[in-house]
Amino acid sequence: MMLKIKLFSSIVILMCLFNSFRTDSVCDLETFLLEVKQDLKDNGMLDCLRIIEPPNFVVETEDQKNMRLAAQWDTTCAFEAENNWRKLIKDHYKINNLVDSIGEPVVKDSSDQADLCEILR
C-alpha cells in the first residue's frame, strides 16, 4: 500500500512538472498510467523505449509479442522534450541523477526513451 502511495505521489509531481514543459502534445494522467503499466507488464522494468525490437534468436509467442508491442511508449506521453527538464528537476526537486531500467545512474537522458518515463524512474 505504501508503495502505491509513493508511486501516486511521484506521478502527481511528474504531472505538475510536466505542465511546465512546452510540447506539441498533451499527455493526460490516464494515458501516462496506461503506458507505465504496459511497460512494467512486459518485463517488470521501466525501460521507457519507444521502439522495442523483437528478441534475437527467440521465437515469441503471440502473447509475448503483444506485450512487447504494448510496452512501447507510442502515445502522446512518449515525447522527447525540447527544454532542459533535467535542470528543472535538479533545481526544484533536488534530484541530481537519472537511472536506467535496473537502477544504475546515467549521465544523460536517452533519446530513444520517453522523457516522462525516464523522470518517473
Secondary structure in CASP SS format (residue, H / E / C, confidence):
PFRMAT SS
TARGET T0000
AUTHOR 0000-0000-0000
METHOD secondary structure of the structure
MODEL  1
M C 1.00
M H 1.00
L H 1.00
K H 1.00
I H 1.00
K H 1.00
L H 1.00
F H 1.00
S H 1.00
S H 1.00
I H 1.00
V H 1.00
I H 1.00
L H 1.00
M H 1.00
C H 1.00
L H 1.00
F H 1.00
N C 1.00
S C 1.00
F C 1.00
R C 1.00
T C 1.00
D C 1.00
S C 1.00
V C 1.00
C C 1.00
D C 1.00
L H 1.00
E H 1.00
T H 1.00
F H 1.00
L H 1.00
L H 1.00
E H 1.00
V H 1.00
K H 1.00
Q H 1.00
D H 1.00
L H 1.00
K H 1.00
D H 1.00
N H 1.00
G C 1.00
M C 1.00
L C 1.00
D C 1.00
C C 1.00
L E 1.00
R C 1.00
I C 1.00
I C 1.00
E C 1.00
P C 1.00
P C 1.00
N C 1.00
F C 1.00
V C 1.00
V C 1.00
E C 1.00
T C 1.00
E H 1.00
D H 1.00
Q H 1.00
K H 1.00
N H 1.00
M H 1.00
R H 1.00
L H 1.00
A H 1.00
A H 1.00
Q C 1.00
W C 1.00
D C 1.00
T C 1.00
T H 1.00
C H 1.00
A H 1.00
F C 1.00
E C 1.00
A C 1.00
E C 1.00
N C 1.00
N C 1.00
W H 1.00
R H 1.00
K H 1.00
L H 1.00
I H 1.00
K H 1.00
D H 1.00
H H 1.00
Y H 1.00
K C 1.00
I C 1.00
N C 1.00
N C 1.00
L E 1.00
V E 1.00
D C 1.00
S C 1.00
I C 1.00
G C 1.00
E C 1.00
P E 1.00
V E 1.00
V C 1.00
K C 1.00
D C 1.00
S C 1.00
S C 1.00
D C 1.00
Q E 1.00
A C 1.00
D H 1.00
L H 1.00
C H 1.00
E H 1.00
I H 1.00
L H 1.00
R C 1.00
END
